[in-house]
Amino acid sequence: MRKRAAVLCSAAAVMAGSLTALPAEAAAPSGADTFRAAKPAWKNCGTEDHPTLQCASVEVPLDHARPEGRKITLALSRVPHTAKKYQGPLLVNPGGPGGSGLTLAGFVAASLPKEVAAQYDVIGFDPRGVGASRPALDCRPGFFDPVRPNPVPGTPAVERANLERVKSFADACGKKHGDLLPHVNTTSAVRDMDVIRRALGAGKINYFGYSYGTYLGAVYAKLFPERVRRMVLDSVVDPTEVWYEANLNQDHAFNDRHRALMAWIAEHDGAYRLGTDPERIEAEWYEMRATLAKKPAGGRVGAAELEDTFLPGGYYNGYWPYLAEAFAAYVNEGDAGPLVETYEDFGAVDAAGDNGYSVYTAVECRDVSWPRDWRQWRKDNWEVYERAPFMTWNNAWYNAACAFWPTASQRPVNVVNTKLPPVLLFQATHDAATPYQGGVTVHHLLAGSSLVVERDGGNHGITLSGNACLDGHLTAYLTDGTVPRGRGEADAVCAPLPDPVPRTSKAASTTSRGSALHGILGFRD
């Protein structure tokens, strides 16, 4: 499994009224959108899974208001079209903010029907500061090394330890990347996308974004509506809640998905021997957490790391069998080995994760204003914790550097749009990372859009994961622009894929398309 940390979420006129106008930085100064990048020099960088993948880079201005100034470099990937019918570039983004899109291009090209993928140049890119783009942000390497303080600030000393930790991260970012931080934000990334468009020689782009990538796409569409040909947004961020409120709402949704995992374990008592009562199993989980808070497993898995390990189960139920096995081994046999192994697979943060988190924080803290008074954070998160204890404080500390961020904040972008061709939205009703209301909200804000709902689905990132109903709508849209049109809140409804079953062998592995996709999308998005 891939180890990564990344992120962490009425009538159109009413919702639009809750948003401010475009921030000053989003309104292009004269000449800001005239920068011409050199045509990418594509070279083969194919892999065993994606042999036709090509790589290149493009220079963009650090500050788009000063295109003649300092330049930075974006890393690109491409699976080129092979059909006579060419529909232009299809830019893909896995979310984050902070997610690398280079591998996603190969995955999307390989997962779409061959005759459809062949009509597009599928373009992946690492946004500014991410991955192979240069410079890449890494504010404080090893920030997530175990064992971290208990996320739940049950005593003043624990709260101080967590506060000192996030303050030190914000300070480190300012000292190490102070020249970059004012320019690491969503509107700058959007202008980078338009430089990519021009470098590719395209009058318009097609776009396919997951999670935060849906907000990135919506903001691009707001700034450059005439340059959008087709747009797919999967697992949709609610743009009226970026980013503080979105994280509080995530806490409730992740708590519900954690309880769904407990119920699934109860259904499979024969495999895990943890009982048939979901509430009792949940209580066992919290007892395990309390024990690990006092004595971390293997000296590596304390309370924070346990939460990090189980968080991916809220994104993708394909991970449930692995999490259940580790849980059962610890409770039933006193064996912490599987738990430590599962933490290394799902929860541990590598160098790519350090980079992803640095960009995540830089973008979200700069995009919009956050409460600067810690008393507000304390009040809000304790209130949410009372009803949703699973990830509330872990999520709070993940974002708390924004209370001390060294740059000023922008205002949120009002993405309401009446100038676009039909946009296709996909949303699961029980998605935890981007709760369902986000899809409904954006459906109203983007006039003429169509919303496809996976009813009773709980995964985050639902297309190209094996659901033929969802992928049928995606294929039809990318083939000729066809979108479903319904009369209710959703234009089309699909049933979810079945929940997983326990592994029949400890050596068995998850090899589905869904697992491959979620290995790319990562967690905390």
Backbone torsions as a table, in degrees:
resi	resn	phi	psi	omega
1	MET	NA	146.5	-177.2
2	ARG	-81.7	133.4	178.6
3	LYS	-96.5	126.5	179.8
4	ARG	-162.6	142.0	165.9
5	ALA	-110.8	142.4	178.2
6	ALA	-146.2	-83.1	-166.8
7	VAL	-145.2	156.1	150.3
8	LEU	-173.5	NA	NA
9	CYS	NA	NA	NA
10	SER	NA	-162.1	-178.3
11	ALA	-78.7	157.2	-178.3
12	ALA	-59.1	-37.8	-177.1
13	ALA	-64.9	-37.3	179.5
14	VAL	-67.1	-46.1	-179.8
15	MET	-66.6	-38.2	179.2
16	ALA	-62.1	-32.5	-179.3
17	GLY	-67.9	-17.6	179.6
18	SER	-83.4	-2.7	-177.2
19	LEU	-112.6	150.8	174.3
20	THR	-84.3	173.2	176.4
21	ALA	-71.9	178.9	178.2
22	LEU	-57.8	138.6	175.7
23	PRO	-63.2	159.8	-177.7
24	ALA	-57.4	-36.4	-178.5
25	GLU	-67.7	-22.1	-177.6
26	ALA	-84.0	-22.9	177.7
27	ALA	-81.4	113.1	-169.3
28	ALA	-67.9	124.2	170.3
29	PRO	-65.0	164.6	-179.8
30	SER	-56.5	128.4	177.6
31	GLY	86.2	-4.4	-174.6
32	ALA	-68.6	-24.3	-177.2
33	ASP	-110.7	28.3	179.1
34	THR	-110.6	-1.0	-178.1
35	PHE	-61.9	130.9	-178.7
36	ARG	-110.6	113.9	176.3
37	ALA	-87.1	153.5	177.1
38	ALA	-67.2	150.6	176.9
39	LYS	-61.3	131.9	-178.0
40	PRO	-59.4	140.1	175.9
41	ALA	-98.1	94.6	-173.4
42	TRP	-74.5	136.1	175.6
43	LYS	-130.7	150.0	-179.6
44	ASN	-65.4	131.8	173.2
45	CYS	-139.0	32.4	-175.0
46	GLY	-61.3	153.1	177.0
47	THR	-119.2	175.5	178.2
48	GLU	-59.7	-40.0	-179.8
49	ASP	-77.3	-32.2	-174.7
50	HIS	-132.5	74.8	-171.7
51	PRO	-67.7	-21.3	-177.8
52	THR	-94.7	6.4	-178.6
53	LEU	-66.0	137.3	177.2
54	GLN	-122.4	155.5	-178.9
55	CYS	-130.3	152.3	177.5
56	ALA	-160.4	-175.2	175.6
57	SER	-144.4	162.7	178.7
58	VAL	-143.6	141.2	176.1
59	GLU	-89.2	140.7	175.6
60	VAL	-135.0	158.3	176.7
61	PRO	-68.3	138.9	171.6
62	LEU	-60.0	-44.3	179.3
63	ASP	-116.5	109.5	-176.8
64	HIS	-67.9	-14.9	174.1
65	ALA	-77.5	-13.5	178.8
66	ARG	-131.5	70.6	-173.3
67	PRO	-63.2	-17.0	179.4
68	GLU	-84.8	-5.6	-175.5
69	GLY	-87.0	-150.7	-174.2
70	ARG	-58.1	142.4	178.3
71	LYS	-111.6	150.2	171.8
72	ILE	-125.2	169.2	-173.2
73	THR	-119.0	133.6	174.5
74	LEU	-106.4	135.3	175.7
75	ALA	-86.8	135.4	-179.0
76	LEU	-122.1	155.4	169.5
77	SER	-134.5	160.4	-177.5
78	ARG	-154.1	137.5	161.9
79	VAL	-110.1	108.5	-172.0
80	PRO	-73.1	153.3	178.0
81	HIS	-68.9	153.6	179.0
82	THR	-127.8	-8.7	-177.8
83	ALA	-86.7	156.6	175.5
84	LYS	-64.6	-38.6	176.4
85	LYS	-79.3	117.0	-177.4
86	TYR	-115.1	125.4	-177.0
87	GLN	-106.9	10.6	174.3
88	GLY	96.2	-176.9	179.5
89	PRO	-75.3	143.3	173.8
90	LEU	-117.7	99.1	178.5
91	LEU	-77.9	135.4	-178.2
92	VAL	-123.4	145.6	-179.4
93	ASN	-142.3	132.5	-176.0
94	PRO	-89.6	-4.0	178.8
95	GLY	104.6	-151.8	-176.0
96	GLY	127.0	-106.0	-4.9
97	PRO	-60.8	147.9	-178.6
98	GLY	117.8	0.0	-179.8
99	GLY	-83.9	139.8	176.4
100	SER	-82.5	133.5	-178.5
101	GLY	-102.1	3.9	-173.6
102	LEU	-64.8	-45.3	179.8
103	THR	-72.6	-30.6	-177.8
104	LEU	-59.9	-33.2	179.2
105	ALA	-59.5	-45.6	178.6
106	GLY	-65.3	-40.0	179.7
107	PHE	-63.7	-46.9	-178.9
108	VAL	-62.6	-45.8	-179.4
109	ALA	-61.6	-36.5	-179.0
110	ALA	-79.1	-24.0	-174.5
111	SER	-91.5	-27.8	174.8
112	LEU	-69.9	156.1	171.7
113	PRO	-54.1	138.9	-173.7
114	LYS	-54.8	-40.4	-176.6
115	GLU	-69.5	-22.7	177.1
116	VAL	-83.9	-50.2	179.9
117	ALA	-57.7	-33.5	-177.0
118	ALA	-65.3	-15.8	-177.7
119	GLN	-90.8	-2.4	-177.1
120	TYR	-126.3	149.4	159.0
121	ASP	-85.5	108.2	-180.0
122	VAL	-84.7	117.7	-170.6
123	ILE	-113.1	118.9	170.5
124	GLY	-99.7	156.9	177.8
125	PHE	-153.5	146.3	169.6
126	ASP	-92.3	113.4	178.9
127	PRO	-58.2	166.2	-177.7
128	ARG	-51.7	133.0	178.9
129	GLY	86.9	-8.8	-171.1
130	VAL	-101.7	138.2	164.2
131	GLY	54.5	-117.3	-177.1
132	ALA	-84.7	-3.6	173.7
133	SER	-73.7	153.7	-175.9
134	ARG	-131.2	135.7	-1.8
135	PRO	-74.6	153.1	176.8
136	ALA	-102.8	137.4	-178.0
137	LEU	-81.1	138.4	169.9
138	ASP	-155.1	88.7	-169.8
139	CYS	-65.9	-44.1	-176.1
140	ARG	-150.8	89.0	-179.3
141	PRO	-54.9	139.7	179.7
142	GLY	79.3	14.5	-177.0
143	PHE	-59.3	-30.2	-178.0
144	PHE	-101.0	13.6	178.0
145	ASP	-58.5	141.5	178.2
146	PRO	-78.4	155.4	3.3
147	VAL	-105.4	130.0	-179.6
148	ARG	-84.9	165.2	176.3
149	PRO	-61.0	153.7	174.6
150	ASN	-55.4	124.9	-179.1
151	PRO	-62.3	-34.2	-177.8
152	VAL	-76.4	114.0	-174.7
153	PRO	-80.9	70.3	-176.0
154	GLY	-71.6	-16.8	177.0
155	THR	-133.5	157.8	176.4
156	PRO	-58.0	-33.8	-178.9
157	ALA	-66.5	-40.9	178.6
158	VAL	-66.7	-40.4	178.1
159	GLU	-63.0	-42.5	179.4
160	ARG	-62.9	-39.7	-179.6
161	ALA	-62.8	-42.9	178.9
162	ASN	-68.8	-40.2	179.1
163	LEU	-63.8	-43.9	178.9
164	GLU	-61.7	-36.2	-178.8
165	ARG	-65.7	-48.7	-177.1
166	VAL	-72.6	-33.4	175.2
167	LYS	-62.4	-40.1	-179.3
168	SER	-65.0	-33.2	177.8
169	PHE	-67.8	-46.2	179.0
170	ALA	-60.9	-42.1	178.8
171	ASP	-63.1	-42.5	-179.4
172	ALA	-63.3	-39.4	178.0
173	CYS	-62.3	-44.0	-179.3
174	GLY	-64.2	-39.9	-178.4
175	LYS	-72.6	-38.8	-173.6
176	LYS	-86.1	-35.3	-172.7
177	HIS	-129.4	30.1	-176.7
178	GLY	-58.4	-29.5	179.5
179	ASP	-75.9	-22.1	-177.0
180	LEU	-95.0	-35.1	-169.3
181	LEU	-55.2	-37.8	179.0
182	PRO	-63.4	-14.9	-174.8
183	HIS	-113.9	11.6	177.0
184	VAL	-107.1	97.3	-175.2
185	ASN	-162.9	173.0	-174.5
186	THR	-67.7	-42.7	-177.3
187	THR	-66.3	-33.7	176.0
188	SER	-67.7	-40.3	177.8
189	ALA	-63.9	-36.1	177.0
190	VAL	-63.5	-43.6	178.4
191	ARG	-67.0	-31.5	172.6
192	ASP	-60.7	-42.6	178.9
193	MET	-59.7	-35.6	-179.8
194	ASP	-74.6	-29.4	171.7
195	VAL	-65.0	-41.0	176.7
196	ILE	-58.9	-44.1	178.2
197	ARG	-56.1	-47.7	-178.6
198	ARG	-66.5	-38.2	179.1
199	ALA	-64.6	-30.5	178.5
200	LEU	-80.8	-8.2	-179.6
201	GLY	74.0	26.9	-177.1
202	ALA	-102.7	136.5	174.7
203	GLY	-74.4	-31.1	179.3
204	LYS	-139.2	159.1	174.7
205	ILE	-116.7	154.7	161.7
206	ASN	-99.3	150.1	-173.4
207	TYR	-142.4	141.6	180.0
208	PHE	-140.0	109.2	-177.1
209	GLY	-126.6	143.3	173.9
210	TYR	-106.4	143.6	169.3
211	SER	55.1	-123.2	175.8
212	TYR	-52.7	-29.0	176.6
213	GLY	-59.9	-21.5	175.4
214	THR	-72.5	-37.0	176.6
215	TYR	-69.6	-41.6	176.1
216	LEU	-57.4	-43.5	178.9
217	GLY	-66.9	-41.4	-179.8
218	ALA	-64.8	-36.9	178.5
219	VAL	-71.2	-39.7	174.5
220	TYR	-57.8	-45.0	-179.2
221	ALA	-63.0	-32.1	178.3
222	LYS	-69.7	-44.1	-177.9
223	LEU	-76.3	-33.1	-173.7
224	PHE	-134.1	58.0	-174.8
225	PRO	-60.8	-32.0	-177.7
226	GLU	-74.5	-7.2	-177.8
227	ARG	-106.3	9.8	178.2
228	VAL	-100.8	124.4	176.6
229	ARG	-97.3	-55.2	173.6
230	ARG	-140.1	152.1	-177.9
231	MET	-148.2	127.3	176.5
232	VAL	-116.4	126.8	179.4
233	LEU	-122.2	117.3	-174.7
234	ASP	-116.0	122.2	-178.3
235	SER	67.4	84.8	-157.7
236	VAL	-94.1	127.0	172.8
237	VAL	-68.4	136.5	174.1
238	ASP	-80.4	109.4	-174.8
239	PRO	-72.8	-10.0	177.5
240	THR	-84.7	-1.9	-176.0
241	GLU	-123.4	6.4	-176.7
242	VAL	-69.4	134.4	-13.5
243	TRP	-116.5	-15.8	-174.9
244	TYR	-64.6	-51.6	-179.3
245	GLU	-64.8	-35.1	179.6
246	ALA	-60.1	-39.7	-179.5
247	ASN	-70.1	-37.1	175.9
248	LEU	-64.0	-40.2	178.5
249	ASN	-69.0	-33.4	174.3
250	GLN	-57.0	-38.6	-175.0
251	ASP	-58.6	-42.5	177.7
252	HIS	-64.5	-43.0	-176.6
253	ALA	-68.0	-40.4	177.7
254	PHE	-67.5	-34.3	176.1
255	ASN	-62.2	-40.7	178.0
256	ASP	-64.2	-40.8	-180.0
257	ARG	-69.6	-34.3	175.7
258	HIS	-63.2	-40.6	177.6
259	ARG	-68.4	-31.4	174.4
260	ALA	-63.5	-38.5	175.3
261	LEU	-63.2	-42.9	178.3
262	MET	-60.6	-40.5	178.6
263	ALA	-66.2	-37.6	178.3
264	TRP	-65.4	-40.2	177.1
265	ILE	-62.6	-39.3	178.2
266	ALA	-63.2	-36.1	178.7
267	GLU	-67.8	-20.4	-176.6
268	HIS	-118.4	46.8	-179.2
269	ASP	-61.1	-30.4	178.5
270	GLY	-60.8	-29.8	-179.3
271	ALA	-88.2	-35.2	-169.2
272	TYR	-113.7	-15.8	175.0
273	ARG	53.0	42.5	176.8
274	LEU	-109.8	5.5	178.0
275	GLY	102.8	175.1	-177.3
276	THR	-113.7	5.7	-179.8
277	ASP	-105.5	108.9	-177.9
278	PRO	-56.6	-36.7	-178.8
279	GLU	-67.2	-38.6	177.4
280	ARG	-67.9	-38.6	178.0
281	ILE	-64.2	-41.4	177.4
282	GLU	-61.8	-40.7	177.6
283	ALA	-62.3	-39.0	176.0
284	GLU	-60.9	-38.5	179.8
285	TRP	-63.2	-44.2	-179.5
286	TYR	-70.3	-29.9	172.7
287	GLU	-65.0	-41.1	175.5
288	MET	-59.9	-43.7	179.6
289	ARG	-60.3	-44.4	-179.0
290	ALA	-63.1	-39.1	178.6
291	THR	-65.2	-44.1	-178.7
292	LEU	-68.1	-28.5	177.4
293	ALA	-64.0	-31.1	179.6
294	LYS	-88.4	-36.5	-176.7
295	LYS	-139.2	91.9	-177.7
296	PRO	-59.8	138.9	179.5
297	ALA	-67.4	128.0	179.3
298	GLY	59.6	18.3	-176.6
299	GLY	67.9	14.4	-175.0
300	ARG	-130.5	-28.4	-173.5
301	VAL	-112.2	93.9	171.9
302	GLY	-95.4	-160.6	-177.7
303	ALA	-63.1	-44.5	-179.0
304	ALA	-64.0	-43.1	-177.6
305	GLU	-69.9	-32.5	174.7
306	LEU	-62.5	-44.8	177.7
307	GLU	-62.5	-41.7	177.2
308	ASP	-59.7	-36.0	-177.6
309	THR	-69.6	-39.2	-176.1
310	PHE	-88.9	-16.1	178.3
311	LEU	-55.3	-43.4	-179.9
312	PRO	-57.0	-25.5	175.6
313	GLY	-63.9	-21.8	174.8
314	GLY	-78.3	-18.3	178.6
315	TYR	-89.9	-35.6	-170.7
316	TYR	-152.9	119.5	-176.3
317	ASN	-73.2	-9.3	173.8
318	GLY	-62.6	-17.6	177.8
319	TYR	-86.2	-10.3	-174.1
320	TRP	-56.8	-44.2	-179.7
321	PRO	-59.0	-37.9	179.3
322	TYR	-66.9	-43.3	-179.7
323	LEU	-66.3	-41.3	-179.8
324	ALA	-64.5	-40.1	179.0
325	GLU	-61.9	-45.2	-179.2
326	ALA	-65.7	-42.4	177.3
327	PHE	-59.1	-50.4	-177.1
328	ALA	-64.4	-40.5	-179.8
329	ALA	-62.8	-38.9	-179.5
330	TYR	-68.6	-45.4	-175.4
331	VAL	-75.5	-45.7	-172.4
332	ASN	-82.6	-32.3	-172.1
333	GLU	-120.2	-4.8	-176.4
334	GLY	65.2	24.2	-177.2
335	ASP	-100.0	109.2	-178.4
336	ALA	-87.0	-8.4	-176.5
337	GLY	-56.5	-50.8	178.5
338	PRO	-61.2	-33.5	179.5
339	LEU	-66.9	-43.4	178.2
340	VAL	-64.3	-41.8	179.1
341	GLU	-62.5	-41.8	-179.8
342	THR	-68.6	-35.0	173.5
343	TYR	-61.0	-44.2	-179.9
344	GLU	-61.8	-35.1	-179.0
345	ASP	-76.2	-41.5	-170.2
346	PHE	-111.1	-32.4	-170.3
347	GLY	-105.0	-29.8	-175.3
348	ALA	-68.0	146.5	-176.2
349	VAL	-108.6	124.4	177.9
350	ASP	-97.6	-169.8	-177.9
351	ALA	-62.5	-38.0	176.8
352	ALA	-63.1	-35.6	177.6
353	GLY	-68.3	-38.5	175.0
354	ASP	-58.7	-44.7	178.2
355	ASN	-63.5	-47.4	-178.7
356	GLY	-59.7	-41.5	179.9
357	TYR	-68.0	-37.6	178.4
358	SER	-61.4	-42.7	179.2
359	VAL	-71.0	-41.7	177.2
360	TYR	-52.3	-51.5	-177.2
361	THR	-66.1	-43.9	-179.0
362	ALA	-58.9	-43.8	-178.2
363	VAL	-69.3	-51.3	-174.7
364	GLU	-67.4	-38.0	179.7
365	CYS	-69.2	-30.3	-179.0
366	ARG	-85.5	-33.2	-174.8
367	ASP	-57.3	-45.3	-172.1
368	VAL	-144.7	166.6	178.7
369	SER	-79.6	145.8	176.8
370	TRP	-120.6	156.6	174.2
371	PRO	-58.1	132.0	178.2
372	ARG	-98.3	-8.3	177.8
373	ASP	-96.5	113.3	-176.4
374	TRP	-60.6	-23.8	179.1
375	ARG	-61.7	-31.7	176.9
376	GLN	-67.3	-44.2	176.8
377	TRP	-59.7	-46.5	-178.1
378	ARG	-59.2	-48.4	-178.8
379	LYS	-61.1	-50.8	-175.1
380	ASP	-64.3	-42.3	-175.3
381	ASN	-76.0	-32.7	173.3
382	TRP	-65.8	-37.6	178.0
383	GLU	-63.3	-43.9	178.7
384	VAL	-68.4	-39.6	-178.3
385	TYR	-57.9	-35.4	-179.5
386	GLU	-59.0	-29.9	-179.5
387	ARG	-106.0	-20.6	-174.0
388	ALA	-142.1	75.9	-172.1
389	PRO	-77.4	-16.2	-168.7
390	PHE	-55.9	-54.8	-173.6
391	MET	-126.0	6.1	-170.6
392	THR	-57.0	-54.5	-175.3
393	TRP	-76.0	-32.0	174.1
394	ASN	-59.5	-44.9	178.8
395	ASN	-66.6	-37.7	178.9
396	ALA	-60.5	-47.5	-179.0
397	TRP	-69.3	-28.4	177.9
398	TYR	-62.9	-29.8	-177.2
399	ASN	-107.3	-5.5	-168.1
400	ALA	-68.1	-17.7	176.1
401	ALA	-58.6	-24.2	179.7
402	CYS	-65.3	-20.2	176.0
403	ALA	-71.0	-16.5	-174.9
404	PHE	-127.9	19.6	-170.8
405	TRP	-66.8	141.0	-173.5
406	PRO	-81.3	-1.8	177.0
407	THR	-113.6	158.7	173.1
408	ALA	-71.5	161.5	-177.6
409	SER	-105.0	153.7	173.0
410	GLN	-87.6	-178.6	172.6
411	ARG	-101.3	151.6	-180.0
412	PRO	-64.6	152.2	-179.7
413	VAL	-88.3	130.1	173.2
414	ASN	-80.3	106.6	-172.4
415	VAL	-89.6	4.0	179.7
416	VAL	-52.6	136.7	-168.8
417	ASN	-151.5	127.6	176.2
418	THR	-116.8	10.8	-171.0
419	LYS	-112.9	12.4	-173.1
420	LEU	-101.4	154.7	163.9
421	PRO	-67.8	170.3	-179.7
422	PRO	-55.7	130.3	177.0
423	VAL	-105.6	140.3	-177.5
424	LEU	-106.5	123.2	-177.4
425	LEU	-112.1	142.8	175.4
426	PHE	-126.8	135.0	-177.3
427	GLN	-152.2	132.4	172.8
428	ALA	-90.3	143.3	-174.6
429	THR	-69.7	-25.3	-177.8
430	HIS	-114.0	22.6	175.2
431	ASP	-58.9	130.8	-178.7
432	ALA	-90.6	-40.8	-174.9
433	ALA	-70.0	-38.6	174.5
434	THR	-128.3	88.4	-174.4
435	PRO	-54.9	156.5	-169.6
436	TYR	-50.9	-38.2	-175.1
437	GLN	-59.2	-26.6	178.6
438	GLY	-60.8	-41.2	178.1
439	GLY	-64.3	-41.3	179.5
440	VAL	-65.6	-43.5	-179.4
441	THR	-60.5	-49.2	-177.6
442	VAL	-67.8	-31.6	175.1
443	HIS	-57.7	-39.7	177.8
444	HIS	-74.2	-37.8	-174.5
445	LEU	-74.2	-28.8	179.1
446	LEU	-100.8	99.9	-176.8
447	ALA	-59.1	134.7	177.9
448	GLY	83.5	1.0	179.1
449	SER	-74.0	162.4	176.3
450	SER	-123.4	137.6	-177.7
451	LEU	-112.6	121.3	174.3
452	VAL	-105.9	123.1	-174.1
453	VAL	-109.4	132.8	169.7
454	GLU	-94.2	96.9	-175.1
455	ARG	-70.3	128.6	-179.3
456	ASP	70.9	9.4	173.9
457	GLY	-81.4	145.7	-178.2
458	GLY	-122.2	2.4	-178.6
459	ASN	-85.2	161.2	-178.6
460	HIS	-113.5	117.2	-169.5
461	GLY	88.4	93.2	-166.3
462	ILE	-115.9	-17.3	176.4
463	THR	-84.9	157.4	-178.6
464	LEU	57.9	31.4	177.6
465	SER	-119.2	11.4	176.4
466	GLY	105.2	-1.0	177.9
467	ASN	-87.4	106.1	-173.8
468	ALA	-62.9	-33.0	-180.0
469	CYS	-65.5	-50.0	178.9
470	LEU	-62.3	-46.5	-176.7
471	ASP	-67.9	-25.6	175.0
472	GLY	-64.4	-42.1	176.7
473	HIS	-65.9	-40.6	178.7
474	LEU	-62.5	-44.9	-178.7
475	THR	-63.2	-43.9	-179.8
476	ALA	-61.5	-40.1	-178.9
477	TYR	-67.0	-46.7	-178.8
478	LEU	-71.8	-20.9	178.3
479	THR	-74.5	-50.6	-175.3
480	ASP	-146.4	14.6	176.9
481	GLY	86.1	6.4	-179.1
482	THR	-66.6	131.5	174.4
483	VAL	-127.5	149.1	176.1
484	PRO	-72.7	149.8	176.7
485	ARG	-130.0	115.7	179.1
486	GLY	-118.9	-179.2	-177.4
487	ARG	-107.6	-13.6	-178.5
488	GLY	-97.1	-160.1	179.9
489	GLU	-62.8	-36.4	177.1
490	ALA	-106.9	146.7	176.8
491	ASP	-86.0	-22.0	176.3
492	ALA	-156.1	149.9	-178.8
493	VAL	-128.5	133.6	176.8
494	CYS	-121.7	147.7	173.2
495	ALA	-78.3	151.8	179.1
496	PRO	-79.1	164.6	169.9
497	LEU	-69.0	154.4	178.2
498	PRO	-62.4	152.5	172.5
499	ASP	-62.7	158.0	179.7
500	PRO	-69.2	170.5	173.5
501	VAL	-115.8	158.0	177.7
502	PRO	-57.4	148.2	178.2
503	ARG	-68.6	138.5	179.0
504	THR	-81.4	-15.2	179.7
505	SER	-145.6	140.1	178.4
506	LYS	-63.6	-20.3	179.6
507	ALA	-85.9	-9.3	-179.0
508	ALA	-65.2	150.7	-180.0
509	SER	-132.6	159.1	178.4
510	THR	-88.7	118.9	-177.0
511	THR	-123.3	14.4	-176.8
512	SER	-71.4	165.6	174.6
513	ARG	-61.3	-36.6	179.0
514	GLY	-60.7	-42.2	177.9
515	SER	-64.4	-41.6	178.8
516	ALA	-62.0	-44.1	179.6
517	LEU	-62.0	-46.1	-175.7
518	HIS	-72.9	-21.4	170.0
519	GLY	-65.9	-28.8	177.9
520	ILE	-83.3	-43.6	-176.8
521	LEU	-68.2	-32.4	-179.9
522	GLY	72.9	-165.5	-174.6
523	PHE	-121.6	174.3	178.9
524	ARG	66.5	24.8	-177.6
525	ASP	-97.8	NA	NA
